[in-house]
Amino acid sequence: MRALVLVFSLATGGGDHWFGGDKVKHFFVSAFVQSVGYGVLRTAGVRHDGALLGASAITLGVGIGKEVYDAHTGEGFSARDLTWDAAGAGAATLVLAHAR
């Protein structure tokens, strides 16, 4: 656990680095979107596997949408941000997969 705290605390200066506060935000926002998407789909009566798949599609859409928005506002499209988005969605999926 200490290693994770150390990795996430390696905030760096400007540029698109692999580690920093922005990447932690991408991870946790994507985990949140994945969880909420799953919950909404399950409440709507979608079966477990379908809800996981649907929540992943929603999370992917939100992540790509954010990067397209960043590209249009001058911040630039970041594949590294998308990698952290995928990591957050994947972590939430691991938890949700066992929440039957």
N, C-alpha and C positions, 0 to 999 in steps of 0.2 A: 504494500500500500504506500509506503514511503517513496518507493521508486516512482509510482504514478504521480504523487504530489510533486516530486521533483521535476518530472517530465513536463507536467502541466504548468509549472511555475517558471519555465524557461522563456519568459516573454523577451522578445528581441525588438530591435528598433524597426524602422520602416522597411517596407518590402514585403514580399509574400514568403514568409518563412514557414517551415513545417510545424513549428511549435510557437505558441504565444496565446495571449488572451483571446484573440479572435477565433482561433481554432477550437479552443475550449467552448466558446459560445456556439460554434457550428455543431460540435458534438452534442451538447446538451439540448439545444433547440431541436435538432433532428430527432433525438431520443424522445423528446416531449411530443413532437408532431406524430411520430410513429405510435406512441402510446395512446394519444387522443384519437388518432385515426382508427386504431384498432378498437378502442372502446366504443366509438360512434358506430362503426360497422357491426360490432357484436350486438349493440343495443338495437340496431335495425334488423337483426335476425340473421345476419350473415354467419355462416359456420366458421369455426376457428381458423382453418387453413386459408379460406377465402378472405377472412378479415386480415390475416397477416399479410397476404399478397396485396390486398387493396391498400392497406396502410403503407406498405413499402412503395407502392405506386404514388400515393399521395405525397409521401416524404421526398421521393425522387423529384416529383414535380415542383415541390416547394423549393428544394435545393437548387435545381436547375433554373427555376424562375428567378431566384435571388441572384444567381450568377449572371444571368442575362441582364437583369436590372443593373447590376454593378458594371457590366460591360458598357451599358448605355450612359451611365452617369460618370464615367471616367475612372472608376476604381479598378476596372479590369476584371475579366473572367478568370477564376482561379480553380484549376483542377485540384489543387491542394485543399481548398475549402470543401470541394465536393468529396474528397477522400475522407475528410473529417465528418462530413454529413453522413456518408455511408457507414463509418465506424459507429456513430451515434445510433443510427437506425438499426444496425446490426446488434449492438449491445441491447437495445430495447427489445428487439425481436427474440434474443436469447432468453430474456426474462419472461416475455409474453408467451413464448412457446411452452413454458412450463406452468402457465397460469390457467390451466383448463378448469 
